[in-house]
Amino acid sequence: MPTDYSALRQSWPKPSAPRPIVIIGAGGIVNDAHLPAYRLASLPVAGVFDIDRDKALALAAKWDIPAFATLEEAIATPGAIYDLALPPVAHLDVLPKLPDGAAVLLQKPMGRDLSDATAILKLCRAKKLVAAVNFQLRFSPMMLAVADALERGWLGRLIDTEVHLNLVTPWELFPFLKGAPRVEIAVHSIHYLDLIRALLGNPVGVHARTMGHPSTELAQTRTSALIDFEDGVRTTMSINHNHDFGRKFQDASFRFEGTEGAAMVKLGLLLNYPAGEPDELWITRKGEDWQQVALSGGWFPHAFVGTMSNLQRFAAGEDDRLVSSVEDAWHTMALAEAAFASAAAPATQVQAQP
């Protein structure tokens, strides 16, 4: 009989007694993912604050939630879980103002670079914060299912992993990236680095190149990387955000190949972003045909239910592990830092003909 994949885990359990969420930051991601996720999961939102008062008021009116007048008012919310939907540069400004021991979810990345990430880690330790980073791809229905298939042994030992993107990303939706020295790996491919770590553990090294494109002023929009693991797993990334030649050959996929089976994931959200297409998951085992696994949701907004639910459940003692804790997320930042260092290093020179 073919394997029945319908039992694969695709969602994170909800907290039994949800605490009120205070959102600090009113950018597009809050409107597109955070608030839809919290409403979908019936997680209470106490309100939103942004230094741009008009932006906060507009978002609050759209979602029928309160808008805090000041950061101090937002932080003073009793029993709050803090959702810091901020640019990476702002985390170190807001974290010191939170109550010691507070539970907080930080928007990825964990600072601008590894130095920021280390400062954030030390600050969270000093203040005893229950702190996680919103690396939410690992909580998407498709990736929870892949992780479950691996845990069940259905794919055997993972030996080959490939991320392939060849598409158009509307970078104009993210004007804050213009002039930033680190773009593609820091704010996009960091999701893939984090997921690879989640499934394979910490790598020992990385070879990478990241670069811009003539069609954009952004520092980088294309990346290639080879990630090394001690046990010889081959892991590659080929990322091109500038394939502006129609949909026919655009692609956004993750391939997981094991000794006993394989899985293919279509990252539908990234195709025609932000409208996107449905995500897809296909799995095969040796001796069986490929089967498409029916998914219970998409990367946006369902993965954002998972990160907040895990944080709330861990803070309440219902989960024994904070999956994307700052302690864990620091290693993703270290991998990204190593990729940038590799990209800046000279390549092995090809010998000239004598």
Contacts in CASP RR format, 6 or more apart in sequence:
PFRMAT RR
TARGET T0000
AUTHOR 0000-0000-0000
METHOD contacts of the structure
MODEL  1
MPTDYSALRQSWPKPSAPRPIVIIGAGGIVNDAHLPAYRLASLPVAGVFD
IDRDKALALAAKWDIPAFATLEEAIATPGAIYDLALPPVAHLDVLPKLPD
GAAVLLQKPMGRDLSDATAILKLCRAKKLVAAVNFQLRFSPMMLAVADAL
ERGWLGRLIDTEVHLNLVTPWELFPFLKGAPRVEIAVHSIHYLDLIRALL
GNPVGVHARTMGHPSTELAQTRTSALIDFEDGVRTTMSINHNHDFGRKFQ
DASFRFEGTEGAAMVKLGLLLNYPAGEPDELWITRKGEDWQQVALSGGWF
PHAFVGTMSNLQRFAAGEDDRLVSSVEDAWHTMALAEAAFASAAAPATQV
QAQP
2 288 0 8 1.000
2 289 0 8 1.000
2 291 0 8 1.000
3 154 0 8 1.000
3 283 0 8 1.000
3 285 0 8 1.000
3 288 0 8 1.000
3 291 0 8 1.000
5 145 0 8 1.000
5 149 0 8 1.000
5 283 0 8 1.000
5 291 0 8 1.000
5 293 0 8 1.000
6 293 0 8 1.000
6 294 0 8 1.000
8 144 0 8 1.000
8 145 0 8 1.000
8 148 0 8 1.000
8 149 0 8 1.000
8 293 0 8 1.000
9 144 0 8 1.000
9 145 0 8 1.000
9 147 0 8 1.000
9 148 0 8 1.000
10 141 0 8 1.000
10 142 0 8 1.000
10 144 0 8 1.000
10 145 0 8 1.000
10 295 0 8 1.000
10 296 0 8 1.000
10 297 0 8 1.000
11 141 0 8 1.000
11 144 0 8 1.000
11 296 0 8 1.000
11 302 0 8 1.000
11 305 0 8 1.000
11 306 0 8 1.000
12 139 0 8 1.000
12 144 0 8 1.000
12 305 0 8 1.000
12 306 0 8 1.000
12 309 0 8 1.000
12 310 0 8 1.000
13 309 0 8 1.000
13 313 0 8 1.000
13 318 0 8 1.000
13 319 0 8 1.000
14 41 0 8 1.000
14 42 0 8 1.000
14 43 0 8 1.000
14 305 0 8 1.000
14 309 0 8 1.000
14 313 0 8 1.000
15 43 0 8 1.000
15 309 0 8 1.000
15 312 0 8 1.000
15 313 0 8 1.000
15 316 0 8 1.000
15 318 0 8 1.000
16 316 0 8 1.000
16 318 0 8 1.000
17 316 0 8 1.000
18 42 0 8 1.000
18 43 0 8 1.000
18 44 0 8 1.000
18 312 0 8 1.000
19 44 0 8 1.000
19 79 0 8 1.000
19 80 0 8 1.000
19 81 0 8 1.000
19 103 0 8 1.000
19 312 0 8 1.000
19 315 0 8 1.000
19 316 0 8 1.000
20 44 0 8 1.000
20 45 0 8 1.000
20 46 0 8 1.000
20 77 0 8 1.000
20 78 0 8 1.000
20 79 0 8 1.000
20 80 0 8 1.000
20 81 0 8 1.000
21 38 0 8 1.000
21 43 0 8 1.000
21 44 0 8 1.000
21 45 0 8 1.000
21 46 0 8 1.000
21 47 0 8 1.000
21 80 0 8 1.000
21 81 0 8 1.000
21 82 0 8 1.000
21 83 0 8 1.000
21 308 0 8 1.000
22 46 0 8 1.000
22 47 0 8 1.000
22 48 0 8 1.000
22 49 0 8 1.000
22 68 0 8 1.000
22 74 0 8 1.000
22 75 0 8 1.000
22 77 0 8 1.000
22 80 0 8 1.000
22 81 0 8 1.000
22 82 0 8 1.000
22 83 0 8 1.000
23 30 0 8 1.000
23 34 0 8 1.000
23 35 0 8 1.000
23 45 0 8 1.000
23 47 0 8 1.000
23 48 0 8 1.000
23 49 0 8 1.000
23 83 0 8 1.000
23 85 0 8 1.000
24 48 0 8 1.000
24 49 0 8 1.000
24 50 0 8 1.000
24 71 0 8 1.000
24 74 0 8 1.000
24 82 0 8 1.000
24 83 0 8 1.000
24 84 0 8 1.000
24 85 0 8 1.000
24 86 0 8 1.000
24 94 0 8 1.000
25 48 0 8 1.000
25 49 0 8 1.000
25 50 0 8 1.000
25 56 0 8 1.000
25 84 0 8 1.000
25 85 0 8 1.000
25 86 0 8 1.000
26 48 0 8 1.000
26 49 0 8 1.000
26 50 0 8 1.000
26 52 0 8 1.000
26 55 0 8 1.000
26 56 0 8 1.000
26 58 0 8 1.000
26 59 0 8 1.000
26 60 0 8 1.000
26 85 0 8 1.000
27 50 0 8 1.000
27 55 0 8 1.000
27 59 0 8 1.000
27 85 0 8 1.000
29 85 0 8 1.000
29 107 0 8 1.000
30 48 0 8 1.000
30 59 0 8 1.000
30 85 0 8 1.000
31 59 0 8 1.000
31 62 0 8 1.000
31 63 0 8 1.000
32 274 0 8 1.000
32 300 0 8 1.000
32 301 0 8 1.000
33 136 0 8 1.000
33 300 0 8 1.000
33 301 0 8 1.000
33 303 0 8 1.000
33 304 0 8 1.000
34 83 0 8 1.000
34 85 0 8 1.000
34 301 0 8 1.000
34 304 0 8 1.000
35 45 0 8 1.000
35 59 0 8 1.000
35 63 0 8 1.000
35 65 0 8 1.000
36 300 0 8 1.000
36 301 0 8 1.000
36 304 0 8 1.000
37 43 0 8 1.000
37 301 0 8 1.000
37 302 0 8 1.000
37 303 0 8 1.000
37 304 0 8 1.000
37 305 0 8 1.000
37 306 0 8 1.000
37 308 0 8 1.000
38 44 0 8 1.000
38 45 0 8 1.000
38 304 0 8 1.000
38 305 0 8 1.000
38 308 0 8 1.000
39 63 0 8 1.000
40 301 0 8 1.000
40 302 0 8 1.000
40 305 0 8 1.000
41 305 0 8 1.000
41 308 0 8 1.000
41 309 0 8 1.000
43 305 0 8 1.000
43 308 0 8 1.000
43 309 0 8 1.000
43 312 0 8 1.000
45 63 0 8 1.000
45 65 0 8 1.000
46 65 0 8 1.000
46 66 0 8 1.000
46 77 0 8 1.000
46 80 0 8 1.000
47 60 0 8 1.000
47 65 0 8 1.000
47 66 0 8 1.000
47 67 0 8 1.000
47 68 0 8 1.000
47 74 0 8 1.000
47 77 0 8 1.000
48 56 0 8 1.000
48 59 0 8 1.000
48 60 0 8 1.000
48 65 0 8 1.000
48 66 0 8 1.000
48 67 0 8 1.000
48 68 0 8 1.000
48 74 0 8 1.000
49 56 0 8 1.000
49 67 0 8 1.000
49 68 0 8 1.000
49 70 0 8 1.000
49 71 0 8 1.000
49 73 0 8 1.000
49 74 0 8 1.000
50 56 0 8 1.000
50 59 0 8 1.000
51 71 0 8 1.000
53 67 0 8 1.000
53 69 0 8 1.000
56 67 0 8 1.000
56 68 0 8 1.000
57 67 0 8 1.000
59 67 0 8 1.000
60 66 0 8 1.000
60 67 0 8 1.000
68 74 0 8 1.000
71 94 0 8 1.000
71 97 0 8 1.000
72 97 0 8 1.000
75 82 0 8 1.000
75 97 0 8 1.000
75 98 0 8 1.000
75 99 0 8 1.000
80 102 0 8 1.000
81 103 0 8 1.000
81 104 0 8 1.000
81 105 0 8 1.000
81 308 0 8 1.000
81 311 0 8 1.000
81 312 0 8 1.000
81 315 0 8 1.000
82 98 0 8 1.000
82 102 0 8 1.000
82 103 0 8 1.000
82 104 0 8 1.000
82 105 0 8 1.000
83 104 0 8 1.000
83 105 0 8 1.000
83 308 0 8 1.000
84 90 0 8 1.000
84 91 0 8 1.000
84 94 0 8 1.000
84 95 0 8 1.000
84 104 0 8 1.000
84 105 0 8 1.000
84 106 0 8 1.000
84 107 0 8 1.000
85 107 0 8 1.000
86 94 0 8 1.000
86 106 0 8 1.000
86 107 0 8 1.000
87 107 0 8 1.000
87 176 0 8 1.000
88 107 0 8 1.000
88 108 0 8 1.000
88 109 0 8 1.000
88 110 0 8 1.000
88 111 0 8 1.000
88 112 0 8 1.000
88 116 0 8 1.000
88 186 0 8 1.000
89 111 0 8 1.000
89 112 0 8 1.000
89 116 0 8 1.000
91 106 0 8 1.000
91 107 0 8 1.000
91 110 0 8 1.000
91 111 0 8 1.000
91 116 0 8 1.000
91 120 0 8 1.000
92 111 0 8 1.000
92 116 0 8 1.000
92 119 0 8 1.000
92 120 0 8 1.000
92 123 0 8 1.000
95 104 0 8 1.000
95 106 0 8 1.000
95 120 0 8 1.000
95 123 0 8 1.000
95 124 0 8 1.000
95 127 0 8 1.000
95 129 0 8 1.000
96 123 0 8 1.000
96 127 0 8 1.000
98 104 0 8 1.000
98 127 0 8 1.000
98 129 0 8 1.000
100 127 0 8 1.000
100 128 0 8 1.000
100 129 0 8 1.000
101 127 0 8 1.000
101 128 0 8 1.000
101 129 0 8 1.000
101 130 0 8 1.000
102 127 0 8 1.000
102 129 0 8 1.000
102 130 0 8 1.000
103 129 0 8 1.000
103 130 0 8 1.000
103 131 0 8 1.000
103 311 0 8 1.000
103 312 0 8 1.000
103 315 0 8 1.000
104 129 0 8 1.000
104 130 0 8 1.000
104 131 0 8 1.000
104 132 0 8 1.000
105 131 0 8 1.000
105 132 0 8 1.000
105 133 0 8 1.000
105 134 0 8 1.000
105 307 0 8 1.000
105 308 0 8 1.000
105 311 0 8 1.000
106 120 0 8 1.000
106 131 0 8 1.000
106 132 0 8 1.000
106 133 0 8 1.000
106 134 0 8 1.000
106 326 0 8 1.000
107 133 0 8 1.000
107 134 0 8 1.000
108 133 0 8 1.000
108 134 0 8 1.000
108 135 0 8 1.000
108 136 0 8 1.000
108 187 0 8 1.000
108 190 0 8 1.000
108 191 0 8 1.000
108 194 0 8 1.000
108 329 0 8 1.000
109 117 0 8 1.000
109 133 0 8 1.000
109 186 0 8 1.000
109 187 0 8 1.000
109 190 0 8 1.000
109 333 0 8 1.000
109 336 0 8 1.000
110 116 0 8 1.000
110 117 0 8 1.000
110 120 0 8 1.000
110 121 0 8 1.000
110 133 0 8 1.000
110 326 0 8 1.000
110 329 0 8 1.000
110 330 0 8 1.000
110 332 0 8 1.000
110 333 0 8 1.000
111 117 0 8 1.000
111 120 0 8 1.000
111 333 0 8 1.000
112 182 0 8 1.000
112 186 0 8 1.000
113 182 0 8 1.000
113 186 0 8 1.000
113 333 0 8 1.000
113 337 0 8 1.000
113 340 0 8 1.000
114 333 0 8 1.000
114 334 0 8 1.000
114 336 0 8 1.000
114 337 0 8 1.000
117 329 0 8 1.000
117 330 0 8 1.000
117 333 0 8 1.000
117 334 0 8 1.000
118 330 0 8 1.000
120 326 0 8 1.000
121 326 0 8 1.000
121 327 0 8 1.000
121 330 0 8 1.000
123 129 0 8 1.000
124 131 0 8 1.000
124 326 0 8 1.000
129 326 0 8 1.000
130 311 0 8 1.000
130 314 0 8 1.000
130 315 0 8 1.000
130 322 0 8 1.000
131 325 0 8 1.000
131 326 0 8 1.000
132 307 0 8 1.000
132 310 0 8 1.000
132 311 0 8 1.000
132 314 0 8 1.000
132 322 0 8 1.000
132 323 0 8 1.000
132 324 0 8 1.000
132 325 0 8 1.000
132 326 0 8 1.000
132 329 0 8 1.000
133 324 0 8 1.000
133 325 0 8 1.000
133 326 0 8 1.000
133 329 0 8 1.000
133 332 0 8 1.000
134 304 0 8 1.000
134 307 0 8 1.000
134 324 0 8 1.000
135 190 0 8 1.000
135 191 0 8 1.000
135 194 0 8 1.000
135 195 0 8 1.000
135 307 0 8 1.000
135 324 0 8 1.000
135 329 0 8 1.000
135 332 0 8 1.000
136 299 0 8 1.000
136 303 0 8 1.000
136 304 0 8 1.000
136 306 0 8 1.000
136 307 0 8 1.000
136 324 0 8 1.000
137 143 0 8 1.000
137 191 0 8 1.000
137 192 0 8 1.000
137 194 0 8 1.000
137 195 0 8 1.000
137 299 0 8 1.000
137 303 0 8 1.000
138 144 0 8 1.000
138 147 0 8 1.000
138 194 0 8 1.000
138 195 0 8 1.000
138 198 0 8 1.000
138 303 0 8 1.000
138 323 0 8 1.000
138 324 0 8 1.000
139 302 0 8 1.000
139 303 0 8 1.000
139 304 0 8 1.000
139 305 0 8 1.000
139 306 0 8 1.000
139 307 0 8 1.000
139 310 0 8 1.000
139 323 0 8 1.000
140 279 0 8 1.000
140 298 0 8 1.000
140 299 0 8 1.000
140 302 0 8 1.000
140 303 0 8 1.000
141 279 0 8 1.000
141 295 0 8 1.000
141 296 0 8 1.000
141 297 0 8 1.000
141 298 0 8 1.000
141 302 0 8 1.000
141 303 0 8 1.000
142 265 0 8 1.000
142 279 0 8 1.000
142 280 0 8 1.000
142 281 0 8 1.000
142 295 0 8 1.000
142 298 0 8 1.000
142 299 0 8 1.000
143 195 0 8 1.000
143 265 0 8 1.000
143 303 0 8 1.000
145 281 0 8 1.000
145 293 0 8 1.000
145 295 0 8 1.000
146 199 0 8 1.000
146 256 0 8 1.000
146 263 0 8 1.000
146 265 0 8 1.000
146 281 0 8 1.000
147 198 0 8 1.000
147 199 0 8 1.000
149 155 0 8 1.000
149 263 0 8 1.000
149 283 0 8 1.000
150 156 0 8 1.000
150 158 0 8 1.000
150 199 0 8 1.000
150 256 0 8 1.000
153 260 0 8 1.000
154 260 0 8 1.000
154 261 0 8 1.000
154 283 0 8 1.000
154 285 0 8 1.000
155 256 0 8 1.000
155 257 0 8 1.000
155 258 0 8 1.000
155 259 0 8 1.000
155 260 0 8 1.000
155 261 0 8 1.000
155 262 0 8 1.000
155 263 0 8 1.000
155 283 0 8 1.000
155 285 0 8 1.000
156 258 0 8 1.000
156 259 0 8 1.000
156 260 0 8 1.000
156 261 0 8 1.000
157 258 0 8 1.000
157 259 0 8 1.000
157 260 0 8 1.000
158 199 0 8 1.000
158 200 0 8 1.000
158 233 0 8 1.000
158 256 0 8 1.000
158 257 0 8 1.000
158 258 0 8 1.000
159 232 0 8 1.000
159 233 0 8 1.000
159 234 0 8 1.000
159 257 0 8 1.000
159 258 0 8 1.000
159 259 0 8 1.000
160 233 0 8 1.000
160 234 0 8 1.000
160 235 0 8 1.000
160 255 0 8 1.000
160 256 0 8 1.000
160 257 0 8 1.000
160 258 0 8 1.000
161 196 0 8 1.000
161 199 0 8 1.000
161 200 0 8 1.000
161 233 0 8 1.000
161 234 0 8 1.000
161 235 0 8 1.000
161 236 0 8 1.000
161 254 0 8 1.000
161 255 0 8 1.000
161 256 0 8 1.000
161 257 0 8 1.000
162 235 0 8 1.000
162 236 0 8 1.000
162 237 0 8 1.000
162 238 0 8 1.000
162 254 0 8 1.000
162 255 0 8 1.000
163 189 0 8 1.000
163 192 0 8 1.000
163 196 0 8 1.000
163 236 0 8 1.000
163 237 0 8 1.000
163 238 0 8 1.000
163 239 0 8 1.000
163 253 0 8 1.000
163 254 0 8 1.000
163 255 0 8 1.000
164 237 0 8 1.000
164 238 0 8 1.000
164 251 0 8 1.000
164 252 0 8 1.000
164 253 0 8 1.000
164 254 0 8 1.000
164 255 0 8 1.000
165 238 0 8 1.000
165 239 0 8 1.000
165 240 0 8 1.000
165 241 0 8 1.000
165 251 0 8 1.000
165 252 0 8 1.000
165 253 0 8 1.000
165 267 0 8 1.000
165 270 0 8 1.000
166 238 0 8 1.000
166 240 0 8 1.000
166 243 0 8 1.000
166 249 0 8 1.000
166 250 0 8 1.000
166 251 0 8 1.000
166 252 0 8 1.000
167 240 0 8 1.000
167 241 0 8 1.000
167 243 0 8 1.000
167 250 0 8 1.000
167 251 0 8 1.000
167 252 0 8 1.000
167 270 0 8 1.000
167 271 0 8 1.000
168 241 0 8 1.000
168 242 0 8 1.000
168 243 0 8 1.000
168 244 0 8 1.000
168 250 0 8 1.000
169 188 0 8 1.000
169 221 0 8 1.000
169 241 0 8 1.000
169 270 0 8 1.000
169 273 0 8 1.000
170 273 0 8 1.000
170 274 0 8 1.000
171 177 0 8 1.000
171 216 0 8 1.000
171 218 0 8 1.000
171 221 0 8 1.000
171 241 0 8 1.000
173 274 0 8 1.000
174 187 0 8 1.000
177 183 0 8 1.000
177 187 0 8 1.000
177 218 0 8 1.000
178 217 0 8 1.000
178 218 0 8 1.000
179 217 0 8 1.000
179 218 0 8 1.000
179 219 0 8 1.000
180 186 0 8 1.000
180 218 0 8 1.000
180 219 0 8 1.000
181 219 0 8 1.000
182 219 0 8 1.000
182 220 0 8 1.000
182 340 0 8 1.000
183 218 0 8 1.000
183 219 0 8 1.000
183 220 0 8 1.000
183 221 0 8 1.000
184 210 0 8 1.000
184 212 0 8 1.000
184 218 0 8 1.000
184 219 0 8 1.000
184 220 0 8 1.000
184 221 0 8 1.000
184 222 0 8 1.000
184 223 0 8 1.000
184 239 0 8 1.000
184 241 0 8 1.000
185 193 0 8 1.000
185 208 0 8 1.000
185 210 0 8 1.000
185 220 0 8 1.000
185 223 0 8 1.000
185 336 0 8 1.000
185 339 0 8 1.000
185 340 0 8 1.000
185 343 0 8 1.000
186 336 0 8 1.000
186 340 0 8 1.000
188 239 0 8 1.000
188 241 0 8 1.000
189 223 0 8 1.000
189 225 0 8 1.000
189 237 0 8 1.000
189 239 0 8 1.000
190 332 0 8 1.000
190 333 0 8 1.000
190 336 0 8 1.000
192 237 0 8 1.000
192 254 0 8 1.000
193 227 0 8 1.000
193 332 0 8 1.000
193 335 0 8 1.000
193 336 0 8 1.000
193 339 0 8 1.000
194 324 0 8 1.000
194 329 0 8 1.000
194 332 0 8 1.000
195 254 0 8 1.000
196 203 0 8 1.000
196 227 0 8 1.000
196 235 0 8 1.000
197 203 0 8 1.000
197 331 0 8 1.000
197 332 0 8 1.000
197 335 0 8 1.000
198 323 0 8 1.000
199 256 0 8 1.000
200 229 0 8 1.000
200 233 0 8 1.000
200 235 0 8 1.000
201 229 0 8 1.000
202 331 0 8 1.000
202 335 0 8 1.000
203 227 0 8 1.000
203 228 0 8 1.000
203 229 0 8 1.000
203 235 0 8 1.000
203 335 0 8 1.000
204 228 0 8 1.000
204 229 0 8 1.000
204 230 0 8 1.000
205 227 0 8 1.000
205 228 0 8 1.000
205 338 0 8 1.000
206 225 0 8 1.000
206 226 0 8 1.000
206 227 0 8 1.000
206 228 0 8 1.000
206 335 0 8 1.000
206 338 0 8 1.000
206 339 0 8 1.000
206 342 0 8 1.000
207 225 0 8 1.000
207 226 0 8 1.000
207 228 0 8 1.000
207 342 0 8 1.000
208 223 0 8 1.000
208 224 0 8 1.000
208 225 0 8 1.000
208 226 0 8 1.000
208 338 0 8 1.000
208 339 0 8 1.000
208 340 0 8 1.000
208 342 0 8 1.000
208 343 0 8 1.000
209 223 0 8 1.000
209 224 0 8 1.000
209 225 0 8 1.000
209 342 0 8 1.000
209 343 0 8 1.000
210 220 0 8 1.000
210 222 0 8 1.000
210 223 0 8 1.000
210 224 0 8 1.000
210 339 0 8 1.000
210 340 0 8 1.000
210 343 0 8 1.000
211 220 0 8 1.000
211 221 0 8 1.000
211 222 0 8 1.000
211 223 0 8 1.000
211 343 0 8 1.000
212 218 0 8 1.000
212 219 0 8 1.000
212 220 0 8 1.000
212 221 0 8 1.000
212 222 0 8 1.000
213 221 0 8 1.000
213 222 0 8 1.000
213 241 0 8 1.000
213 242 0 8 1.000
215 242 0 8 1.000
215 244 0 8 1.000
216 242 0 8 1.000
221 240 0 8 1.000
221 241 0 8 1.000
221 242 0 8 1.000
222 239 0 8 1.000
222 240 0 8 1.000
222 241 0 8 1.000
222 242 0 8 1.000
223 237 0 8 1.000
223 238 0 8 1.000
223 239 0 8 1.000
223 339 0 8 1.000
224 236 0 8 1.000
224 237 0 8 1.000
224 238 0 8 1.000
224 239 0 8 1.000
225 236 0 8 1.000
225 237 0 8 1.000
225 339 0 8 1.000
225 342 0 8 1.000
226 234 0 8 1.000
226 235 0 8 1.000
226 236 0 8 1.000
227 235 0 8 1.000
227 236 0 8 1.000
227 237 0 8 1.000
227 335 0 8 1.000
228 235 0 8 1.000
229 235 0 8 1.000
243 249 0 8 1.000
243 250 0 8 1.000
247 271 0 8 1.000
247 272 0 8 1.000
250 271 0 8 1.000
252 266 0 8 1.000
252 267 0 8 1.000
252 268 0 8 1.000
252 269 0 8 1.000
252 270 0 8 1.000
252 271 0 8 1.000
253 264 0 8 1.000
253 265 0 8 1.000
253 266 0 8 1.000
253 267 0 8 1.000
254 264 0 8 1.000
254 265 0 8 1.000
254 267 0 8 1.000
255 262 0 8 1.000
255 263 0 8 1.000
255 264 0 8 1.000
255 265 0 8 1.000
256 262 0 8 1.000
256 263 0 8 1.000
256 264 0 8 1.000
256 265 0 8 1.000
260 285 0 8 1.000
260 286 0 8 1.000
261 283 0 8 1.000
261 284 0 8 1.000
261 285 0 8 1.000
261 286 0 8 1.000
262 283 0 8 1.000
262 284 0 8 1.000
263 281 0 8 1.000
263 282 0 8 1.000
263 283 0 8 1.000
263 284 0 8 1.000
264 280 0 8 1.000
264 281 0 8 1.000
264 282 0 8 1.000
264 283 0 8 1.000
264 290 0 8 1.000
265 279 0 8 1.000
265 280 0 8 1.000
265 281 0 8 1.000
265 282 0 8 1.000
266 277 0 8 1.000
266 278 0 8 1.000
266 279 0 8 1.000
266 280 0 8 1.000
266 281 0 8 1.000
267 279 0 8 1.000
267 299 0 8 1.000
268 276 0 8 1.000
268 277 0 8 1.000
268 278 0 8 1.000
268 279 0 8 1.000
268 280 0 8 1.000
268 299 0 8 1.000
269 276 0 8 1.000
269 277 0 8 1.000
269 279 0 8 1.000
269 298 0 8 1.000
269 299 0 8 1.000
269 300 0 8 1.000
270 276 0 8 1.000
271 277 0 8 1.000
278 295 0 8 1.000
278 298 0 8 1.000
279 295 0 8 1.000
279 297 0 8 1.000
279 298 0 8 1.000
279 299 0 8 1.000
280 292 0 8 1.000
280 295 0 8 1.000
281 292 0 8 1.000
281 293 0 8 1.000
281 295 0 8 1.000
282 290 0 8 1.000
282 291 0 8 1.000
282 292 0 8 1.000
282 293 0 8 1.000
283 290 0 8 1.000
283 291 0 8 1.000
283 293 0 8 1.000
284 290 0 8 1.000
284 291 0 8 1.000
296 302 0 8 1.000
307 323 0 8 1.000
307 324 0 8 1.000
310 319 0 8 1.000
310 322 0 8 1.000
310 323 0 8 1.000
310 324 0 8 1.000
311 322 0 8 1.000
313 319 0 8 1.000
314 320 0 8 1.000
314 321 0 8 1.000
314 322 0 8 1.000
322 328 0 8 1.000
END
